[in-house]
Amino acid sequence: LQSLLGLWIMDTSFEGSLDKLVNLTQLKYLVLRRPGLWLSRIPPTLGPNLTSLVLSDVGLSGPLSDGFGLTWPYLVGLDLSYNTLSGPLPAALGNATGIQRIDPCCQGGTN
């Protein structure tokens, strides 16, 4: 799995955690949309080569860490919709100078 470039998990009833994905250093596309996996946090070491990150309806809550996005300089698209996040987007997202789309839609836990 070390050479995996993309992973899409959508509308499943999987259970578990994202911890195993932190070693996927070549990962460019990660889409988790109602995966059945509930995340308490986003590992900061998740795929340093990410260009597209979708974490939609995965149970994230509270503010994003100050360093969120710091390790993703190639990030172009970010979708955090349908979680219960609060607070501003972290300034570290400015490290992703090519970012074109951020979707923080529908925070508050209502679908």
C-alpha positions as a printed Julia matrix, in Angstrom:
111×3 Matrix{Float64}:
   0.0    0.0    0.0
   2.98   2.34   0.22
   2.54   3.33  -3.44
  -1.24   3.9   -3.23
  -2.16   7.23  -4.89
  -5.89   7.43  -4.23
  -8.4    6.07  -1.74
 -12.16   6.57  -1.87
 -14.44   5.23   0.87
 -18.04   6.41   0.62
 -21.37   5.42   2.14
 -20.16   2.33   3.97
 -20.64   0.91   7.42
 -16.96   0.32   8.13
 -15.81   0.72  11.7
 -12.37   1.64  12.92
  -9.89   4.47  12.71
  -7.79   6.33  10.21
  -4.54   5.54  12.02
  -3.28   3.09   9.37
  -3.46   5.75   6.65
  -0.7    7.88   8.14
   1.95   5.7    6.46
   0.55   6.21   2.96
   3.12   8.81   1.98
   2.36   8.72  -1.76
  -1.38   9.28  -1.27
  -2.63  12.2   -3.4
  -6.4   11.76  -3.18
  -8.31  10.81  -0.05
 -12.09  10.82  -0.06
 -13.96   9.73   3.07
 -17.65  10.56   2.73
 -19.94   8.9    5.28
 -17.44   6.05   5.52
 -18.69   4.67   8.83
 -15.3    5.69  10.24
 -15.62   8.37  12.89
 -12.56  10.51  13.35
 -11.71  12.3   16.55
  -8.87  14.13  14.83
  -7.0   14.32  11.54
  -3.48  12.9   11.86
  -1.01  15.68  10.95
   1.23  13.17   9.17
  -1.5   12.06   6.78
  -0.15  11.89   3.22
   2.3   14.79   2.75
   1.62  14.64  -1.02
  -2.15  15.15  -0.74
  -3.72  17.29  -3.43
  -7.36  16.53  -2.64
  -8.77  15.8    0.82
 -12.45  15.09   1.45
 -13.51  14.33   5.03
 -17.26  14.73   4.76
 -19.62  13.54   7.5
 -16.88  11.74   9.44
 -17.73  13.04  12.91
 -15.06  15.73  13.21
 -15.91  18.33  15.83
 -14.46  21.39  17.51
 -11.75  23.63  16.1
  -9.08  22.46  13.67
  -5.57  22.47  15.1
  -3.37  25.49  14.4
  -1.06  23.3   12.3
  -3.87  21.84  10.19
  -2.7   21.87   6.58
   0.91  22.67   7.39
   2.17  19.38   5.97
   0.09  19.55   2.76
   1.82  22.11   0.53
   0.3   20.55  -2.64
  -3.31  20.66  -1.45
  -5.67  21.99  -4.12
  -9.07  20.95  -2.74
 -10.39  20.52   0.81
 -13.92  19.41   1.75
 -14.84  19.27   5.44
 -18.6   19.39   4.96
 -21.18  17.88   7.31
 -19.07  17.78  10.45
 -19.43  19.87  13.61
 -16.31  21.99  13.31
 -16.05  25.4   14.94
 -13.72  28.36  14.81
 -11.73  29.85  11.93
  -9.75  27.99   9.31
  -6.15  27.69  10.51
  -3.59  30.1    9.06
  -1.36  27.1    8.25
  -3.65  26.38   5.28
  -1.84  29.3    3.66
   1.09  26.9    3.25
  -0.94  25.23   0.49
  -0.38  28.02  -2.01
  -2.16  26.18  -4.83
  -5.4   25.68  -2.94
  -8.38  26.43  -5.17
 -11.36  25.09  -3.25
 -12.29  24.85   0.43
 -15.74  23.54   1.32
 -16.58  23.95   5.03
 -20.31  23.64   4.22
 -23.02  22.67   6.61
 -21.23  22.59   9.95
 -23.37  21.86  12.98
 -24.25  18.24  12.39
 -27.3   18.73  10.21
 -27.41  16.9    6.89
